[in-house]
Amino acid sequence: MMSIEQLYTIYTKYPDVQTDSRNIKSGELYFALTGENFNGNFFAMEALDKGAPFVIIDDPSFKISDRCILVNDTLQCLQSLARYHREQFKIPFIAVTGSNGKTTTKELITSVLSTTYKTYATIGNLNNHIGVPLTILKIRKDAEMAIIEMGANHQKEIESYCAIASPTHALITNCGKAHLEGFGGLEGVRKAKGELYDFIREVKGTIFRNVDLDYLESMAAGIDKQITYGSGNAQYTGMPIMNGPYSGAAILSASNECTIQTQLVGEYNFSNIMAAFAIGREMNVPVNSIKAAMEVYAPDNSRSQLISEGSNTLILDAYNANPTSMAAAILNFAKSDYLNKVVIIGAMKELGIESIEEHQKIISLLKQHNWNEVVLVGGDFEKVRHDYIYFNDSVRAHDWFQSNPFKNTAFLIKGSRAFQMEKVIGK
C-alpha cells in the first residue's frame, strides 16, 4: 500500500481533487468514495478516460492500471491526506460551527479577511466528512488565512473534523434546536458543538464568543484566550440597526466606532455581523475595510435573500430550517413594516420524537400574529392542528402561488432543504 507521504507527493503535482466522476476534469485526482447507494470504484476507468492522472480506489478488482492507487479505505485516505496537507501550514485556521447562521457567518468572515489576506474558505456548505477534507485540500501554498465550516448531526462529528483541520481559532454561532434526533435533545446539541471548544481548550487556541448567549460562557470554561462580542459587556460591542428589512450593526466599542448596513435580511443576523467584525479586527483588518466588505456582500444561496418581483417582495430563506431559525424568521417578519404579509413555510426535519411538538409550537407562534395568508408545506405540518392552507409539496404550493395574482405583498418563504421551498416561487 502507498503511504500518505508518497500519495502527498503525487498530490503536490496534481492538487485538484474530485470525488464525483461526472465532474472529472483533466489533471484531477479521483477518489472513488463508496456509500450506501453508490460505489465510486465502478467509475475508475471513466475517470482515467476523462484525464485523471491517478485514481484512488479501495477495491482490488478495479485495479486496471498502474494509475489506480489501491488503499484500504478511500474516505479515510482522503481525510488522512487532508490532515497531512493541513500540517504543512502555520497560518490561522478558523473553524465555524453552530445550529444557525454558520454559513452566513463564514461568508462574512471570508469577505472581511479577503480584503487583507489570501484567504481560503469552505465553498457553499461543504461542511461534512467529505466536504471538510476537500476544503482543506483546496488550500494552496499562498494561503494566509483558512476558514473551515463544520456541520454536524450527531455526537463526535465535530471532534473528527477537528482532528483533520486542527483549528487554531473557533467560533460557535449558537446552539439551537437543530438535528435533535441525532443529537438527543438540546443538551446533546451543546455537547456536540462543544467538541470544538474541547479541541481549542486542549491546544490552547482562541475562541470568539457571543456574550449574548449565556450558555456559551459555561461551555467555554477553561479556555484562556476568549475574544468576546455582542450587545452586552464585550470587547467588541454593538447594537442592531435595521434599514427596512436589512440588518446592520452600530459598532460602539472604542476606536472601532462605525455603522455597518448589510444586504442580509433579518435582525437575527446582528450576531453574525458582530462575529465577523470581531474576527476582522483581531486579525488587524482595518475598520473601513471590514465595513466595506460586509456592506457589499450579497447572499445568493437562498439564505436571507430579498427578491423584488413587480410590486411584491420575497424573503427567500429556504436553505434550511429548524425550530430556532424558523421562529426567528417568523418573528422578524411579523415585526416588519410590510402592509400585506404571506407566510409560506415548509416542515422541519430531523427532530425525532420532538417533531410534532415543535411543529405545533410554530403553529402557535403563527397564530399570535396577523397574516394575509399562511401556507404550510409537507412533513409533520400535516399531523398538527391548524386552520391554514396545506400542501404536500412545494410543487403544489407553487401552483397555488401562480394562481393567486398577489400585488403589493411581502412573502416569507422558509423550510428545510428536503422541501425545496425555492420551487414555490419558481427558483
N, C-alpha and C positions, 0 to 999 in steps of 0.2 A: 504494500500500500504506500502511496505517496504521502510524504509528511506535509504538514501545513506550511513549513518553511519552503519546501520545494514548490508547492502549489502557489505560494505567495510570489515566488519568482516569476511564475507564469502570469499571475495576476498583474504584476507591475508592467508587463509587456502588453497585456490586454485588460485594461482596468474597467471596462464596461461589462456589467454582469446582467444576465437576463434569466428569468425563471419561466417565461411563457414562450414556448416555441413559435407561437403565432406571430410574435413581435420581434423575432430574432433579426438583427442586422449584422452585416459582415463585420467581423472583428470582435464580436461579443462572446464572452464565455457563457455557456449554457449550463445551468444547474438543473438537473432532472429531478425536481421535487415530486414526492408522492403524497397522496392523501386518501381519504375515504372514497372519493369519487373520481380520482384521477391518478395517473401514473406517468410521470414525465419521461421515464425511461423509454417508453414507446416512441418518443419523438426525437431520440438522439440522432438518428440518421437525417431526419428533416432539418435539424439544427445545423448539422455538418454541411448539408447541401446548401443551406442559406448563408454559409460563410462563417459559422462559428469555428474558431481555430481549435478549440477543445470543448468537449462536453464532459460534465462530471456526472457520473451515474452510480447507482448502488445495487444494480442487478447485473451479475456477471454475464448473463445470457445476452445482454445488449452491448457487450464489448466487441464491437465490429471493426474497430480500427485502433491504431496506436494513439489516436487523438481522443479516445474515450478513456477518461481517468476514473478508475474504479475506486470507490470509497465505501466505508461501512454504512454510512447514512448521509445522504446529500444535504438534508436540512442541518444536521449537526455540523457538517463540513462547512456549509455556508456561514453558520454562526461563528465557528472557530476561525474562519478566515477573516471575518469582520472584526473579531476580538483581536486578532494578531495585527490587523491594519490599524485599529484604534491605538494599540500600544506604540505605534510609531510617532504619535503626536504628543506635543507638550503644550497644547492650547486649551482654553476653556471649552469644556463640553457641558452644555446646559440641558438638563433633562426637564421636560414639561409633562405633567400628568394632571388628572383631575376628572371629575364626573361631567362637568360642563365647562365650555369655554377654552379647552386646551388648544384646539386647532386655531381658533381666532387669536388667542394669546401668542401662540407660536408664530403666526403670520406677522403680528405686530412687532414682536421681538426681532424677527428676521428683517423686517423693513427698517427698524431702528438701527440695528447693528451693521446692516449692509451699507449704511451711509459712510461708515468709517473703517470697516474691516471687510476682508474677504470672508464671507460667511456662507456656510453650507447648512442646510436645514432639511428636515423631513418634507418631502413633497406630498401635498394633499394630506391624507390621513394614513399614510403607510406606517402605521404605528404598532404593528403586531409582531409575532415571532418571525415573520418573513420580512416585513417592512423595515424593522429596526436594523437588521444586518445589511439590507440593501441600501438603506440610507447611509450607513457608515462607509460602505464600500464605494459610494459616490463621492466621498470627500477626497480632494486632491491635495498634493503637497503644498500648494499655496494657501491652504486654509489658515485663517486666523481665529475663527470662531466656528463652533458647531452647535446646532440646536437639534435635539433628538426628542421627538414627541413619543410618548409611551401610553398606549391604550391597554386596558385590561378588563377582563370579565370574570376572573377567578383568582384565588389566592396564589401567591408565589410567582405570578406572571411578571410583575414589575421587578421583583428580585432577579429573575432570569435575564431581563433586559439590562439591568444594571451590571450584571456580570459580563455582558458583551460590550456595553457602551462606556462603562467606568466614568460616570459623570462627575465633574468637579463642582458643579453648581446644580441646584434643583429648585423647582417651583411646583407646588401643588395648588392648582387654581381653587379647588373646593372638593368637598366630599358630599355628594348628593345622592338621591335615590335613583341610581342607575345600576343595571345588571344585578339587581337584588337577588335574583335566582342563583347566579353563580357565586356571589359573594356571601350569601347567607344573611342578608339584612344590612341595615345602615352601619352597624358596628363593624361588620365584615368589610364594608366599603372602606372605612377609615383604616382598618388594619392593612388591607391590601394596598391602598395608596400610600400608607405609611412605610411600606417597604422601601420607597425612595428615600425617605428621611433616614431609615435604618442604615442604608448604604452610605449616605452622606455623613452620618454620625460616625461610622466606622472609619471612613477615610479622612475625616476632619475637613470636609468640604464646606461649602457655603450654601445656605438656602435663602430664598426670597419669600417672605411670609406676609400674608394679608392679615393685618391686625383686626379687621372687622369680623373675622371668623375665629371665635374664641377657641374652638376645638383644635385649630392648628397650633396654638400655643402649647397645649398639653402634648400634642403629638410630637412637637419639636423639642421637647425637654432633653437636655443633654447635648444639644448642638450648639457649639460655641459661636460660630460665625453665622449670624442671622441679620439679614437686611430686611427691614420692615417697611410696609407701605399700606395705604388705606385712608380712610376718613377720620380715623382716631389718632391716638398718640403714636406716631411712627416717624421714621427717618425721612420718608417721603410721604407727605400729607397732601390730600387734595379734597375737593368736593365735586360731586357730579353736577354737570350743567347740561341742559338739553336745548337743542335748536330744532323745534318741531319734533320729529321722531328720532332725530340723530343724537347720539350720545357723545358727551365730551367730558372734560375734567378741567377744573381750575387748580393748578398746582400751587400750593400755598407755602411749602417749606422754603426756608431761607436760601437765597442765591439760586433758586430754581423756579421762581415765580413765572408762570406763563399760563395761557389758556389754550387748550387743545380741543378742537372741534372735529370729530371724526365723521366718516361716512357709514358708521355702524349704527344700526337701529336698536334702540332699547337702552334704558338706563342701567340695566344689568351688565352692560359692557364697561361700566366705570372701573371695576376691579381689574379687568383685562388691560385697560389703558394704563392704570397705575402700575401694574406689574411690568409692563414694557418700559414705562418711564424709569422705574427704579433700576431695572437691569441696564438700560442705556446709560444712565448716569454713573452707575457703579463701574461700567466699562469705559467711562470717560468720553462718552459721546456728547457733544455739545447740545445744550438745551434746544437751540434753534433747529439743529438737525433732527432731534427727536420729534419736535413739533411738526416739522415739515414732512417727515416720513409717515407719521401716523395720520396726518390730515390728508395725504394723497392716497393712502391705502384704501382700496375699494373692494369689498368682498364680491366674489363672482362664483361662489360654490354652494349656493342655496343656504348660506349661513347669514342671517340677518340682512338679506338683500332687500333694498327698496326699489320697486319697479313701478314705473308710471305707464299706464295704458289708457290713453284717452283721458277722460275725466276721473278715472279710477286709480287708486294707489294699492299696490300689492306688497305686503311684507312677507317675503318668502324665507322661511326658516325651516326648511324641510330636510335638512341633512340627518338630523337625529332628534330624539325626544325621550325624556324621562320625566317622572313626576316633578322634579325640581325645576328643570328648564321649562317644562310646559306651563307650570304655574307662574313662573316669572314672565314668560311671554304674554300670557293672558292678562296678568295684572298690568303690565306695561301698556298693552293695547287698550285696556279699559281706561287708563289714565290719559290716553292721547286725546288730542283736540278734534279728531275727525267727527263729523256730524253723523255720518252713516257708517256703521261697522258690521262686518260679517266675519264670523269665525268659522274656519274650515280646518278641522284637526283630525289627524289620523291617530290610531291607537298606539300604545306604548308596548314595547316588547321586553322580554327577559326580566319580568318582575315576580315570577314564581307564584307562591301562594298569596302574595300581597297584591296581585294584579287587579282583581275585581275591586278590592277596597280602594286602590289608588285611582282607578278609573272613575269610581263613584265620587271620590274627592274632587276630581276635575269637574264632574257634572255639578257638584255643589258649588264650586267656585264660579262656574259659568252662570249659575242661577243668581248670583249676587250682583250681577251687572246687567245692563240693558244692551241688547244687540238687535240689529235688524233681522239677522238670521244666524243660526248655528247649524253647521253640518258636521256630522261625525262619520268617520270612515274606518271600517274594519275592526278586526280583533275583538277585544273584550268590551268595546263600546256597545256591542250587540247584546251583552249579557248584563248590563247595568240599567237602572231605571232612569228614563229621561223622556222628554217630550220633544226632542229635537229631530231634525231630518237625519236619517241614517242611510248610508250606502255601504255595500260590502267591500268596494274597492275604489281606487282613485279614478278609474276609467268611468265608472258610473257617476262619480261626483263631477267629473269633467263634463259629462253630458248635461248634468243639471246646471253647471256653471254657464255652459254655452247657451242653454235655452232660456236663461234669465238675463235680459239686457240691462245690467246694472249701470247706473250713472252716478257720478259724484260719491262713490262708495270706497271705503277702505277695507281691505281683506287681510286677515291674519291666516297664513297657511303654514301649518306645522304638523309634524308627525314623525314617527320612527322611519328609518330608511327602508324598511321592508315594505312600506305602503306607498313609497314613491310619490309623495304628495305634490311634487312639482308638476306631475301629469295633470293635476286638476286644472291648471292654467295653461296647459299645452307646452310646458317647457321640457 
